[in-house]
């Protein structure tokens, strides 16, 4: 699957600490909606990645759709562990 980008981000410093500002255009949102429809899902996960080449005053990061899914192993039951009489301090 080709990469799908969904916006830009910029990390700014405020008097209360750092803050991430995210910008998404109509085109970005339409691409994300198309991804949702194509994958018949209600959620999309985005990863914020730092740009290699930064321009002063412009976005320093970009958003990319994280389409990772766990690998399903056929006919392998999930192991459940029950710990009895554990000695945990909490």
Buried (B, 14 or more C-beta within 10 A) or exposed (E): EEEBBBBBBBEEEEEEEEEEEBEBEEEBEEBBEEBBEEBEEEEBEBEBEEEEEEEEEEBBBBBBBEEEEEEEEEEEEEEEEEEEEEEEEE
